[in-house]
Amino acid sequence: MSDATPLRLFNTLGRQAEDFAVPAGQRVGLYSCGPTVYADPHLGNMRPYVFSDTLRRVLAWKGYDVTQVVNITDVGHAVGDGDEGEDKVELGARREGRTVQEVTAHYTQVYFDAMAALNVLPAHDYPRASDYVPQMIDFAREIEANGFTYALPSGLYFDTSRSPSYGALALRPAEGALEGARVAAVEGKRNAADFAVWRTDPPDSPRIMRWDSPWGPGVPGWHLECSVMSIALLGRHFDIHTGGVDHREIHHPNEIAQSEAYLSDAKPWVPLWMHNEFLVSNGRKIAKSGGKMPTLAEFATTSHPLAFRYFLLTAHYRSQLDLTDAGLSSATGAYRRLLARAAPLRPLPSVRTFEEGRSKLTGAALESLIELDAAVSDDLHTPRALAILHGALRSDALNDADKAVLTGAADFLLGLSLDELDAGAVEVTESAAELPVVEIERLVAARTAARAAKDWAEADRLRGRLTELGVTVTDTADGPVWQPA
């Protein structure tokens, strides 16, 4: 009998954690919104891919066979994510004095290089939007025939009033779905939330990339590509759709509306939607529109890219994470210590499922494996998983063979290259691998405040960070007491 914890994942559609299960032998279809390839991705752009990679690893750990698709947006994405204006890729081409094809090819490779540097497992398919335009036109024709669209001089628009559940993902009715969004007004739209399925070229300014269609020359609406390519590669219905929380309000509700209009089978298109929170700086989302932001390549000039992956894993994917020098330095120091402790245990055994690990361990080591499994099964609780791994590697109760199995299991789950990378390859930009007392006290106080607010995820994240730093916290009637481990 297995001691594995059932996998529970937070479903944005309904805002609750649910047991994840698919019929025995069924492959899990996973679609993750990918990059728009027109400029260097910044560090904030990396979080969705580390999150979806962690999800994929945990699904495999639980015994599922996963097929993942990540789209490459190389056309059709308007500035401001709206229905009007120039495409980002065309602006990028003009900015750099290159062709659209040169720009998209270059930044697609930049994206692939970043994924390799972060040890993100390659997706099974990376469909390019420009390769699927004929299928997008067929899709648009179908929903037009089903009565879900109307034509304007600027394009073909989806009538959200025809979709009774529109806005359910965002927990807003259609009339409120655009609140606070950067979407330009379009003359003739019936409802504020209606969106472009096809964007017709303005008569006086044809786009560089354009296709003929029944609605005139132009380009597909941004939302169309994800519906068409996911259905083409994963089937009419699949299991999980992921993306950043910024897609929760507009892009993903629009995908759902047009896909269910196309399928017309009275079934939910995708049952499970998962969204990662923002990487923030001083409380503000890190975004290209906010000015110059650091890239992974720039980070790699002072530390190893996997130190940044470690930093991302120190927070739960549904918690905002503040990008600070102190936080990066702390994570880098903790990662170096982890690599140093793992080095004597190499070569690490390959442990890719809970059952594999369970067959190799007994006693206290098995208890640690069960704790590790429980952490990742609790909606991918990576901060707790890191704390468990650090604790196991410091434990005198475990022998090296047991520690090697546990480290191999954690390495597969967390993707930190613990079997290969040397601690010396991870630079610490400050001498502060050990935090000053005032910073430890700040973390302890922040955890106390999170507990008082019943923000248990944040409290667990902060305890995990303190554990990584070698600090133990004991809660007493007089308040928390901390001491070096």
Wavefront OBJ file of the C-alpha trace (Angstrom):
o trace
v 0.000 0.000 0.000
v 1.384 3.385 -1.044
v 1.977 6.217 1.411
v 1.713 8.772 -1.389
v -0.354 11.869 -0.744
v -3.120 12.500 -3.291
v -2.235 15.340 -5.635
v -4.258 18.490 -5.021
v -4.004 21.484 -7.334
v -5.574 24.922 -7.082
v -8.098 25.469 -9.863
v -8.477 29.118 -10.807
v -11.842 28.157 -12.299
v -13.731 28.142 -9.008
v -10.789 29.322 -6.867
v -10.353 26.117 -4.872
v -7.952 23.229 -4.472
v -9.127 19.995 -6.055
v -7.943 16.406 -6.139
v -6.333 15.779 -9.513
v -7.162 12.519 -11.204
v -7.555 11.286 -14.744
v -8.704 7.820 -15.831
v -6.048 5.121 -15.567
v -3.808 5.008 -18.611
v -4.925 8.385 -19.936
v -2.188 10.773 -20.969
v -2.338 14.211 -19.330
v -2.552 17.055 -21.818
v -0.862 20.240 -20.569
v -0.950 23.533 -22.480
v 1.189 26.457 -21.298
v 0.983 29.934 -22.775
v 4.367 30.690 -24.312
v 6.365 33.766 -25.286
v 5.687 36.567 -27.734
v 9.025 36.659 -29.528
v 9.805 40.315 -30.200
v 12.287 41.340 -27.463
v 14.574 39.931 -24.785
v 12.536 38.217 -22.059
v 13.121 39.656 -18.600
v 13.309 37.774 -15.303
v 9.594 38.214 -14.683
v 8.873 36.332 -17.920
v 10.719 33.290 -16.570
v 8.362 32.514 -13.695
v 5.507 30.968 -15.738
v 7.878 28.482 -17.358
v 9.564 27.374 -14.131
v 6.069 27.004 -12.632
v 4.700 24.903 -15.501
v 7.921 22.856 -15.552
v 7.504 22.131 -11.840
v 3.898 21.095 -12.464
v 4.991 18.763 -15.239
v 7.684 17.207 -13.029
v 5.223 16.661 -10.180
v 2.683 15.065 -12.524
v 5.391 12.666 -13.737
v 6.419 12.024 -10.108
v 2.820 10.991 -9.411
v 2.952 8.506 -12.271
v 1.256 10.456 -15.079
v 2.413 10.436 -18.685
v 2.361 14.093 -19.725
v 2.258 15.767 -23.133
v 3.074 19.482 -22.919
v 2.531 22.091 -25.618
v 3.981 25.632 -25.407
v 3.045 28.086 -28.143
v 5.357 30.594 -29.803
v 3.515 33.847 -30.607
v 5.190 35.220 -33.725
v 2.198 37.132 -35.093
v -1.150 38.572 -34.070
v -0.357 40.016 -30.618
v -1.297 43.696 -30.540
v 0.424 46.224 -28.318
v -1.534 46.479 -25.068
v -2.981 42.975 -25.533
v -6.021 44.566 -27.163
v -7.799 44.535 -30.510
v -6.314 47.631 -32.114
v -2.824 48.877 -32.884
v 0.403 47.458 -34.227
v 1.692 43.978 -33.583
v 4.523 43.687 -31.086
v 6.643 41.654 -33.474
v 6.329 44.254 -36.223
v 7.329 46.986 -33.795
v 10.306 44.855 -32.784
v 11.358 44.448 -36.409
v 11.214 48.192 -37.012
v 13.081 48.901 -33.784
v 15.945 46.623 -34.773
v 15.978 47.260 -38.515
v 15.411 43.594 -39.299
v 12.683 41.540 -40.937
v 9.889 40.104 -38.864
v 11.189 36.610 -39.609
v 14.685 37.526 -38.420
v 13.355 39.055 -35.212
v 11.059 36.149 -34.350
v 13.741 33.553 -35.169
v 16.275 35.378 -32.981
v 14.041 35.810 -29.947
v 12.644 32.297 -30.241
v 16.221 31.035 -29.878
v 16.787 33.428 -26.948
v 13.750 31.853 -25.286
v 15.007 28.311 -25.914
v 18.435 29.236 -24.533
v 16.823 30.635 -21.377
v 14.758 27.480 -20.890
v 17.862 25.313 -21.219
v 19.753 27.503 -18.749
v 16.896 27.149 -16.235
v 16.738 23.368 -16.745
v 13.146 23.552 -17.986
v 12.154 20.277 -19.641
v 11.546 20.781 -23.384
v 7.883 20.783 -24.358
v 6.724 18.081 -26.726
v 5.572 20.715 -29.231
v 6.366 24.406 -29.762
v 3.818 25.424 -32.414
v 4.367 28.781 -34.132
v 1.235 30.886 -34.556
v 2.217 31.819 -38.112
v 2.120 28.140 -39.131
v -1.509 27.725 -38.051
v -3.233 30.715 -39.661
v -5.247 28.593 -42.167
v -6.582 26.515 -39.257
v -7.380 29.734 -37.373
v -9.421 30.987 -40.320
v -11.350 27.679 -40.416
v -11.945 27.949 -36.665
v -13.250 31.514 -37.036
v -15.548 30.443 -39.867
v -16.993 27.728 -37.637
v -17.831 30.028 -34.725
v -19.230 32.551 -37.217
v -21.497 29.837 -38.626
v -22.556 28.996 -35.067
v -23.730 32.590 -34.596
v -21.141 33.770 -32.063
v -19.531 36.595 -34.049
v -20.280 39.806 -35.923
v -18.262 41.748 -38.476
v -17.034 45.332 -38.259
v -14.761 47.260 -40.622
v -11.897 46.546 -38.190
v -12.459 42.795 -38.096
v -14.526 39.879 -36.878
v -15.569 40.094 -33.217
v -16.782 37.534 -30.717
v -20.101 38.449 -29.104
v -19.525 37.673 -25.420
v -23.241 38.063 -24.658
v -23.700 34.737 -26.474
v -21.463 32.998 -23.937
v -23.475 32.556 -20.699
v -20.428 31.630 -18.607
v -18.160 34.350 -19.964
v -15.945 35.810 -17.238
v -16.311 32.829 -14.876
v -12.551 32.311 -14.811
v -12.011 35.947 -13.829
v -14.940 35.842 -11.362
v -16.481 38.759 -13.246
v -19.532 39.096 -15.490
v -18.840 40.081 -19.091
v -19.684 43.730 -18.519
v -16.979 43.977 -15.859
v -14.359 41.803 -17.465
v -12.294 44.644 -18.877
v -12.039 46.680 -15.717
v -8.479 47.982 -15.433
v -7.389 46.287 -18.658
v -5.264 47.887 -21.376
v -7.751 47.374 -24.210
v -8.523 50.109 -26.716
v -12.133 51.001 -27.478
v -13.323 49.813 -30.894
v -16.124 51.651 -32.658
v -19.139 49.433 -33.198
v -18.432 46.794 -30.558
v -21.673 45.550 -29.015
v -20.196 44.813 -25.589
v -17.085 46.144 -23.875
v -15.722 42.608 -23.427
v -16.165 41.559 -27.070
v -12.837 40.698 -28.652
v -11.287 40.335 -32.084
v -11.217 36.907 -33.663
v -9.757 38.420 -36.830
v -8.197 41.888 -37.160
v -8.611 43.405 -40.613
v -5.842 45.628 -41.971
v -6.563 49.350 -41.888
v -6.962 50.484 -45.548
v -4.100 52.971 -45.306
v -1.576 50.887 -43.345
v -1.330 47.192 -44.273
v 0.596 45.001 -41.874
v 3.887 43.382 -42.787
v 2.513 39.923 -41.961
v -0.992 39.512 -43.342
v -3.253 36.800 -44.723
v -6.356 36.838 -46.890
v -9.570 35.859 -45.130
v -13.342 36.042 -45.620
v -13.269 39.246 -43.536
v -10.504 40.919 -45.482
v -6.689 40.816 -45.363
v -5.297 40.904 -41.837
v -4.143 38.777 -38.925
v -5.797 36.508 -36.376
v -6.768 37.875 -32.994
v -4.234 37.074 -30.300
v -6.538 34.729 -28.374
v -7.308 32.596 -31.415
v -3.889 30.970 -31.672
v -4.002 29.269 -28.286
v -7.444 27.762 -28.884
v -6.535 26.459 -32.332
v -3.069 25.089 -31.575
v -3.995 23.458 -28.266
v -6.977 21.678 -29.811
v -4.918 20.639 -32.844
v -2.139 19.123 -30.732
v -3.865 17.970 -27.533
v -7.398 17.186 -28.708
v -10.776 18.872 -28.394
v -10.616 18.655 -24.606
v -7.454 18.321 -22.530
v -6.578 18.403 -18.854
v -4.648 21.501 -17.722
v -4.057 25.003 -19.071
v -1.442 27.225 -17.388
v -0.223 30.793 -17.647
v 0.553 33.929 -15.708
v -2.111 35.527 -13.544
v -2.266 38.414 -16.037
v -3.971 36.014 -18.479
v -6.708 35.177 -15.984
v -8.811 38.295 -16.658
v -8.936 38.543 -20.461
v -6.830 36.158 -22.544
v -7.960 32.921 -20.917
v -11.661 33.856 -20.595
v -11.574 34.705 -24.302
v -9.924 31.397 -25.127
v -12.612 29.553 -23.195
v -15.478 31.460 -24.819
v -14.358 30.931 -28.410
v -13.288 27.309 -27.845
v -16.601 26.305 -26.297
v -18.412 28.147 -29.104
v -16.363 26.160 -31.611
v -16.832 22.785 -29.909
v -20.538 23.337 -29.139
v -20.727 20.125 -27.113
v -22.021 21.588 -23.821
v -18.853 20.463 -22.014
v -16.220 22.586 -20.249
v -13.314 22.973 -22.658
v -10.517 22.522 -20.082
v -11.399 21.492 -16.503
v -8.274 22.760 -14.682
v -6.733 26.249 -15.012
v -3.596 27.178 -13.096
v -1.943 30.595 -12.860
v 1.312 31.776 -11.327
v 1.562 35.133 -9.569
v 3.841 37.981 -10.613
v 7.467 38.531 -9.874
v 7.421 42.051 -8.417
v 9.905 44.787 -7.633
v 8.992 47.125 -4.789
v 5.444 45.791 -4.953
v 5.036 46.421 -8.693
v 4.761 43.786 -11.422
v 7.930 43.375 -13.453
v 6.940 44.024 -17.061
v 8.527 45.266 -20.279
v 6.179 48.248 -20.226
v 7.757 49.351 -16.951
v 11.118 50.118 -18.585
v 14.436 48.271 -18.568
v 14.237 45.060 -16.559
v 17.032 42.552 -15.912
v 17.239 39.533 -18.196
v 18.402 36.042 -17.331
v 21.555 36.642 -19.380
v 22.316 39.708 -17.261
v 21.684 37.760 -14.062
v 24.036 35.042 -15.333
v 26.931 37.519 -15.423
v 26.983 37.523 -11.607
v 25.526 34.127 -10.716
v 24.345 30.870 -12.224
v 20.885 30.804 -13.893
v 19.859 27.911 -11.666
v 20.345 30.152 -8.631
v 17.474 32.184 -10.078
v 15.409 29.021 -10.506
v 16.142 28.250 -6.848
v 15.026 31.786 -5.933
v 11.710 31.260 -7.736
v 11.149 27.968 -5.914
v 11.516 29.643 -2.509
v 8.023 31.098 -2.973
v 4.771 29.295 -3.677
v 3.816 29.836 -7.311
v 0.562 31.554 -6.268
v 2.378 34.084 -4.059
v 3.905 37.271 -5.405
v 7.684 37.214 -5.100
v 9.697 40.382 -4.560
v 12.899 40.577 -6.599
v 15.493 42.095 -4.267
v 19.270 41.903 -4.062
v 18.993 40.508 -0.542
v 16.532 37.835 -1.640
v 18.643 36.786 -4.610
v 21.801 36.708 -2.480
v 20.062 34.642 0.192
v 18.739 32.154 -2.364
v 22.120 31.908 -4.078
v 23.864 31.185 -0.777
v 21.292 28.523 0.128
v 21.667 26.941 -3.307
v 25.454 26.830 -2.959
v 25.118 25.068 0.391
v 22.709 22.575 -1.135
v 25.108 21.792 -3.971
v 28.008 21.425 -1.528
v 26.027 18.910 0.550
v 24.913 17.003 -2.541
v 28.403 16.707 -4.083
v 29.718 13.898 -1.803
v 26.599 11.832 -2.565
v 27.148 11.698 -6.331
v 26.338 10.026 -8.580
v 22.756 10.460 -7.430
v 20.326 7.636 -8.234
v 17.584 8.437 -10.725
v 14.317 8.685 -8.771
v 11.535 9.926 -11.028
v 8.423 8.704 -9.204
v 7.323 8.366 -5.617
v 7.047 4.600 -5.990
v 10.673 4.383 -7.182
v 11.833 6.280 -4.119
v 9.625 4.302 -1.765
v 11.128 1.022 -2.979
v 14.627 2.219 -1.990
v 13.998 3.636 1.492
v 12.907 2.606 4.975
v 12.595 4.204 8.394
v 13.439 7.883 8.824
v 14.499 8.209 5.192
v 11.129 6.946 4.011
v 9.450 9.426 6.370
v 11.401 12.231 4.697
v 10.366 11.007 1.252
v 6.731 10.916 2.357
v 7.087 14.492 3.629
v 8.643 15.563 0.330
v 5.812 13.944 -1.602
v 3.229 15.582 0.666
v 4.797 18.995 0.056
v 4.741 18.836 -3.743
v 1.312 17.158 -3.686
v -0.042 20.160 -1.784
v -0.420 22.385 -4.840
v 3.317 22.279 -5.662
v 4.563 23.613 -2.330
v 8.189 24.050 -3.364
v 9.288 26.176 -0.344
v 8.345 23.308 1.963
v 10.033 20.794 -0.349
v 13.279 22.801 -0.215
v 13.126 22.998 3.564
v 12.597 19.221 3.802
v 15.579 18.584 1.519
v 17.871 20.929 3.475
v 16.781 19.293 6.714
v 17.357 15.772 5.411
v 20.857 16.598 4.182
v 21.785 18.003 7.610
v 20.259 15.071 9.496
v 22.534 12.746 11.470
v 19.775 10.122 11.439
v 20.210 9.399 7.718
v 23.112 7.612 6.061
v 24.655 8.797 2.807
v 22.885 6.184 0.688
v 19.495 7.363 1.977
v 20.452 11.002 1.502
v 21.471 10.255 -2.083
v 18.049 8.735 -2.855
v 16.244 11.691 -1.285
v 18.433 14.158 -3.134
v 17.884 12.336 -6.427
v 14.127 12.498 -5.881
v 14.218 16.193 -5.006
v 16.485 16.893 -7.971
v 13.936 15.461 -10.381
v 11.081 17.358 -8.727
v 12.847 20.716 -8.451
v 15.140 20.664 -11.475
v 18.221 22.055 -9.712
v 20.963 19.921 -11.341
v 22.106 18.650 -7.945
v 23.838 15.702 -9.615
v 25.974 17.829 -11.942
v 26.625 21.403 -10.884
v 29.499 22.315 -8.565
v 28.948 24.846 -5.807
v 31.880 26.856 -7.128
v 29.961 27.563 -10.341
v 27.376 29.519 -8.362
v 28.764 32.906 -7.476
v 27.529 34.916 -4.515
v 27.526 38.565 -5.479
v 27.588 39.668 -1.840
v 29.387 38.101 1.077
v 25.949 37.795 2.656
v 25.293 34.117 2.161
v 24.727 34.512 5.890
v 22.143 37.197 6.561
v 22.636 39.800 9.285
v 20.552 39.440 12.445
v 18.318 42.358 11.453
v 17.326 40.561 8.229
v 16.575 37.311 10.061
v 14.419 39.220 12.522
v 12.613 40.865 9.619
v 11.806 37.443 8.149
v 10.623 36.134 11.517
v 8.398 39.207 11.999
v 6.989 38.832 8.489
v 6.151 35.196 9.196
v 4.414 36.172 12.440
v 2.360 38.771 10.567
v 1.425 36.213 7.902
v 0.276 33.754 10.561
v -1.809 36.461 12.231
v -3.447 37.182 8.857
v -3.997 33.424 8.348
v -1.900 33.589 5.178
v -0.550 30.113 5.744
v 1.104 29.810 2.329
v 3.194 32.919 2.975
v 3.977 31.815 6.532
v 5.171 28.442 5.213
v 7.269 30.151 2.554
v 8.982 32.330 5.144
v 9.612 29.388 7.467
v 11.109 27.543 4.492
v 13.377 30.508 3.731
v 14.532 30.617 7.375
v 15.179 26.875 7.358
v 17.300 27.242 4.235
v 19.318 29.872 6.043
v 19.981 27.487 8.900
v 17.557 29.170 11.295
v 15.008 27.285 13.376
v 11.878 29.038 14.640
v 9.910 27.836 17.674
v 6.485 29.312 18.351
v 5.890 29.914 22.052
v 3.185 31.605 24.106
v 5.404 34.701 24.237
v 5.984 34.755 20.504
v 8.442 33.126 18.098
v 11.978 32.306 19.189
v 14.690 31.760 16.615
v 18.180 30.328 16.774
v 20.822 29.021 14.359
v 20.316 25.361 13.525
l 1 2 3 4 5 6 7 8 9 10 11 12 13 14 15 16 17 18 19 20 21 22 23 24 25 26 27 28 29 30 31 32 33 34 35 36 37 38 39 40 41 42 43 44 45 46 47 48 49 50 51 52 53 54 55 56 57 58 59 60 61 62 63 64 65 66 67 68 69 70 71 72 73 74 75 76 77 78 79 80 81 82 83 84 85 86 87 88 89 90 91 92 93 94 95 96 97 98 99 100 101 102 103 104 105 106 107 108 109 110 111 112 113 114 115 116 117 118 119 120 121 122 123 124 125 126 127 128 129 130 131 132 133 134 135 136 137 138 139 140 141 142 143 144 145 146 147 148 149 150 151 152 153 154 155 156 157 158 159 160 161 162 163 164 165 166 167 168 169 170 171 172 173 174 175 176 177 178 179 180 181 182 183 184 185 186 187 188 189 190 191 192 193 194 195 196 197 198 199 200 201 202 203 204 205 206 207 208 209 210 211 212 213 214 215 216 217 218 219 220 221 222 223 224 225 226 227 228 229 230 231 232 233 234 235 236 237 238 239 240 241 242 243 244 245 246 247 248 249 250 251 252 253 254 255 256 257 258 259 260 261 262 263 264 265 266 267 268 269 270 271 272 273 274 275 276 277 278 279 280 281 282 283 284 285 286 287 288 289 290 291 292 293 294 295 296 297 298 299 300 301 302 303 304 305 306 307 308 309 310 311 312 313 314 315 316 317 318 319 320 321 322 323 324 325 326 327 328 329 330 331 332 333 334 335 336 337 338 339 340 341 342 343 344 345 346 347 348 349 350 351 352 353 354 355 356 357 358 359 360 361 362 363 364 365 366 367 368 369 370 371 372 373 374 375 376 377 378 379 380 381 382 383 384 385 386 387 388 389 390 391 392 393 394 395 396 397 398 399 400 401 402 403 404 405 406 407 408 409 410 411 412 413 414 415 416 417 418 419 420 421 422 423 424 425 426 427 428 429 430 431 432 433 434 435 436 437 438 439 440 441 442 443 444 445 446 447 448 449 450 451 452 453 454 455 456 457 458 459 460 461 462 463 464 465 466 467 468 469 470 471 472 473 474 475 476 477 478 479 480 481 482 483 484 485
